[in-house]
């Protein structure tokens, strides 16, 4: 590694688990009685489950689209001997739609559960899948959060099922009932993230994989005025909570009522749930080790965002088999707060800017995983999902606003507003350089938050991209003596972008900006904390630099 330093670097100062045997007594008699009083679904043979270690159990939670409402193709079903369901009498039966009992005026139909199980068996031969029907039609999220009747009911059913097998995951599909209230829609993301954290804790399964399903694209804004807010919240949950996957509903049709999926759509939906679940179950340990955000906030007040958003709905790009989640078409930028362990004094903080070539945001490898690393060093991480694709001006506005927003919330987030930095990766590193060199705010102030400074106190740029143009420093990086102390991390074998880092370092030296350049021989590009080559030392070396300037 080559180590290049310049300038005197100033210090920055401010002038549960409950085991299943214990869960059952905590459930009220009323909840159990409600379960027993519900009529059983269509008759299915009662069977004995296999040995516990060969019986994989999944909880099916949510509302009517998890239960299913299309009854037109129920007669076409073919029983699968290795797909079971828990019936209303707490017996295991051959799974046959409807596996959910009727709880209201609309009879249940074909849901995504059985197709999910069949798809899972193709990848997990030799096991039996047990489905636990927990969903109830027409139910809002408030009944599913901790303390709600359906939350307690789901714990009870999980305890019953766990006597026979091993709980392997949760499928969640809900949200339609929260689209008619602005308050419910605006708080949906935070409430769902909290519920999932509580559920894992109460089940004693902190790394339990969960896949959240999107609500249907056929719901109209006229009837469900806040549907887009809920859709966006559901898309963001995998970024807020580690070990959560996402099943999209793009292209899935309804049964004719513009509310419930058709039976054909449910077959495909189940397969998508399975793909997401399998990706979670084969993900590296780093995914599950990342912390959960305690709060996610909008960067801009409703209707006050300058510039433009994306032209398509926010969504995850298809998996590439590399255990990386890529979020694109972001029109509502957000900040997710990952607090450092609470100490006597406010903690330093860093805005984390993931990469993605300004086409998408890599929110796990260069977002949540970075947050876990920073937290371990006593630094609060605030992960930014900025506007993409192809919106560099909007992304810079999002980061400038985020710095002001973090300072405005310094007391609430227990952070030191005078030790607020930025760390960016690839395109996010370019963004970090631009916010460090921007002479002024790039948008007109929208409220009192913008009275706070929009420049970082320090910056860490990891394999930054787009710093060079035609052999010279990019013209949108006007380096002067006002640039904050900067650490650049790069490696010689990143041939596309390392030249830009060298030019930026040279410009910082000429301007007298305190900086350090960690230049390794090998590493490639886009590795985050997952590097296996020489650049794998960068997190350790970066913490030494941060300590040198007084962070933490």
Secondary structure, 3 states (H helix, E strand, C coil): CEEEEECCCCCCCCCCCCCHHHHHHHCCHHHHHHHHHCCCCCCCCECCCCCHHHEEEEEEEECHHHHCCECCCHHHCCCCCCEEEECCCCCEEECCCCCCCCCCCCCCCECCHHHHHHHHHHHCCCCEEEEEECCCCCCCHHHCCCCCHHHHHHHHHHHHHHCCCEEEEEEEECCHHHCCCHHHHHHHHHHHHHHHHHHHHHHCCCCCEEEEECCCCCCCCCCCCCHHHHHHHHHHHHHHCCCEEEECCCCCCECCCCCCECHHHHHHHHHHHHHHHHHHHCCCHHHHHCCCCCEEEECCCCCCCCCCCCCCCCEECCCCCCCCCEEECECCCEEEEECCCCCCCCEEEEEEECCCCCCCEECHHHHHHHHHHHHHCCCEEEEEECCECCCHHHHHHHHHHHHHHHHHCHHHHCEEEEEEEEEEECHHHHHHHHHHHCCCCCCCCCCHHHHCCCCCCEEEEECCCCCEECCEECCCCCCCCCCCEEEEEEECCCCCCHHHHHHHHHHHHHHCCCEEEEEECCCCCCCCCCCCCHHHHHHHHHHHHHHHCCCC
